[in-house]
Amino acid sequence: MPVRLYNTLTRKVEEIRPVEEGRVKMYTCGPTVYRPVHIGNLRTFLLSDLVRRALELEGNEVTQILNITDVGHMTDEASPEAVDKMQLAAEDEGLAPLEIAERYTRIFLADTAKIGILPAHTYPKATDHIPEMVEMTESLIEKGHAYALDDGTVYYDVTSFPAYGALSHNTLDKLETGHRDLETDDRKRHPADFALWKRAQPNRLMKWDSPWGEGFPGWHIECSAMSVKYLGDRFDVHTGGMDLVFPHHEDEIAQSDGASGHRVIAHWVHGGHLRVEAQKMAKSTGNVYTIDDVIARGLDPLAFRLLCFQTRYRSEMNFTWDAMEAADTTLKRLRQRMADWKDAPRGGLSPEAKELDRRFRDAVADDLDLPAAVAVLNETVHTEVPGGDRYQLLAAWDAVLGLDLERSAREGFEVPAEVQALVTERDEARAAKDYARSDELRDRLTAMGWEVMDTAEGTTVRPA
């Protein structure tokens, strides 16, 4: 079944048609590693994981590249006092910039693993690819897309690329005041021209030699140079957050296509923002949460993954702790049901189970409609389909869901005879509508260290 995704470039949901049949090449914009990623960042990286898993579910071989931006870029370098955030972090923590990068890269990889994100095949670092960035910049100058100033700064000439603005719809007539994150420089030919190489100020720690003098690369050239190096000058999917559409991805297109002379990336996929309790995440409001904050509350980090499935990836998501706790409870119940079905006979799927499988795969392939896919999952849990079929379905679907649904079935546990006796007595009390006795027995089981769950088949328990 072909996977269909919304393409930001064409504004349409389109089938992924890889350059090489059966093999999809995908680039993901990675983190700038000067601080831990927060749960909003993780939702964006989860999108790339779901794209990859959906493609692999349908038999594609996926090669994923996720870059590590370890060269600072998030400042106005035109002013002599400007210091990039990587350098500020280094000064705050008493470490060299590359030590800061190494530290937060490790934290990033650990955090993505906690929410079940598959490792990328390669994690290229910007600082390891300065020669490739210089080479692409030289090519853009030679082809008339860029120009160097006397001080060694190199700008991309946006007027040289007629398709500029196609991704974001920020056409040049709308950009007379320049990009939101670029320096003001009266020497630029057009206010929207952006830097490919920047002259290093005397106080800058991270700088390299180049044909234009000592300096450092612009932010956008990093991804163009690394994506083309590892995936070639024609590849299939590029993912990132909605905030990267402009200027970052718009500028990537201008660079990559300008250097190659043709369209490099077929499909652009972007994820929506995450808000916390309907507010934008900000240090001033104290609502910038990491996945370790989720764990500190005793919640399974994979429950955050499940929570994200409740909202389509292109829509804004609202995170609340109540919803997070509910997702944690749901995840535990799903794993318990898998443990309940683990010994059920398994074989060929029944026609009813095959139809459920078709509906789940349809939902995933239809622009990652995870809310619909989870609805099929919930229906399957409560259907009359045999337990062995339900186990096989959920285990197969977990290749996309990534929730470790077989954890309880895999770990296993035995219910002691005295606990089972209390479970039986509680079911009898519920059948007799003796709810006071039922609640009393629940409290007793809980005090003994057992989690009590009510299902259509009766009371089930597992170690708390």
C-alpha positions, 0 to 999 in steps of 0.5 A, a space after each residue: 500500500 503506498 504511503 501518502 503524505 502532505 507535501 508542503 511544497 505542493 500543498 497536497 497529500 501525495 504518494 511517496 514515489 522514491 527515486 529508487 523503487 523500494 528505497 526511500 532516502 530521508 533527511 531530518 533536521 536535527 537539534 542545535 545542541 546547546 541545551 536539552 530538547 523539550 517535549 515540543 522538539 520531541 514531537 517534531 522528531 517523532 514525526 520523522 520516526 512515524 514517517 520512517 516506520 510507516 514506509 517500512 511497514 509497507 516494505 520500503 527500505 528507508 535510509 534516514 540522515 539526522 544532522 547535529 548542528 554543533 555550530 552556533 547560528 542563532 544570533 545577529 552576527 552583524 553586531 560586534 558584541 553578538 555571541 552565539 548561543 553555543 558559546 554562551 552555553 560554553 561560558 555558562 557551563 565552563 566547557 569548550 563549545 565542542 564539549 557542550 555539543 557532545 554533552 547535549 548530543 548524548 542527552 538528545 540521543 538518550 531522550 529520543 530513545 526514551 520515546 521509542 524513536 528509531 536511531 537514524 542511520 547517520 548523525 552527521 555533525 556540522 563541524 565535521 563537514 565544513 569542507 563540503 559547505 565551503 565547496 557548495 558555497 564556491 559552486 553557488 558563487 560560480 553559478 551566479 547564485 552568491 556573492 562575496 563581500 570584501 570582509 569575507 562574508 558570502 551572501 546568497 542572491 535570492 533574486 537569482 533563484 526564480 522559485 524562491 518562496 515556493 515552499 513558504 509563499 514568502 515571495 520576494 515582494 513580501 520580503 523587502 525587510 529581510 528574514 526574521 533571523 538574519 542580520 541587517 546589512 546595507 551591503 546586501 543586494 536584496 534585504 532577503 539575501 542570506 549568509 552562506 559564510 560569515 566573517 568571524 568576529 574577534 570574540 568568536 571561538 568556533 571559526 575556520 579558514 576559507 577562501 574568503 577568510 576566517 569565518 563560519 558557515 551560515 545555518 542553512 548551508 549546513 543542511 544542504 551540504 550534509 543532505 546532498 553528501 549522504 543522500 545524493 542530489 535527488 532524494 525523497 523526503 525531508 522532515 522538520 517542524 513547521 517553524 523551519 519552513 521559513 527561512 530555513 527550508 526555503 533557503 535549503 531549496 535555494 541552495 541545493 537546487 541552485 547548486 545542482 541545477 534541478 529539484 533535489 527534494 521531492 517531498 517536504 513534511 512538517 509537523 505542527 507546534 506543541 503548546 502546554 495547557 494552551 500556552 506557548 512553552 517559555 522559560 518565563 511561564 515555567 512550562 518548558 518540559 523535558 521527557 525527564 520531567 515526564 519520568 519524574 512524575 512516575 509516567 512511562 515516557 512511551 505514554 508521551 508517544 501515545 499521547 501524541 497519536 491523539 492529534 494529527 501531526 500537522 495540527 497544533 497539539 495541546 499538552 496537559 498533565 491530565 492527558 499525559 496521566 490518562 495516556 499512561 494508564 491506557 498504555 499500561 492497560 494495553 500491555 496488560 491485555 497483551 499479557 492476557 492474550 499471550 498464551 491464546 492460540 495463534 495462527 492464520 488471521 480470521 477474516 475479521 482480524 484481516 479487515 481490522 489490519 487493513 483499516 489500521 494500515 489504511 489509516 497509517 498510510 493516509 497521511 499518518 492518520 494516527 488518531 484513526 489508527 488508534 481508534 482501530 486499535 481500541 476497537 480491536 481490544 474490545 472486539 470478539 476476535 480471538 485473543 490470539 488474533 488480537 495479540 498478533 495484530 497489536 504486535 504487528 502494529 507496534 512496528 509503527 506505534 513503537 509502544 513496546 506493547 509486548 513488554 508485560 507479555 514478555 516479562 511475565 508474572 504469576 498471580 499468587 493464589 491468595 491474590 487470585 482468590 481476592 480477584 475472584 471474590 471481587 468479581 462475585 461482589 461486582 456481579 452481585 452489585 455489592 460495590 462497597 465490597 468490590 471497592 474494599 477488595 480493590 483497596 486490599 489488592 492495591 495495598 498488597 502491591 497490585 494494580 487492579 483493572 476492570 475489563 469486560 472479562 472481569 478484574 485483572 491485576 498486575 504488579 504495580 
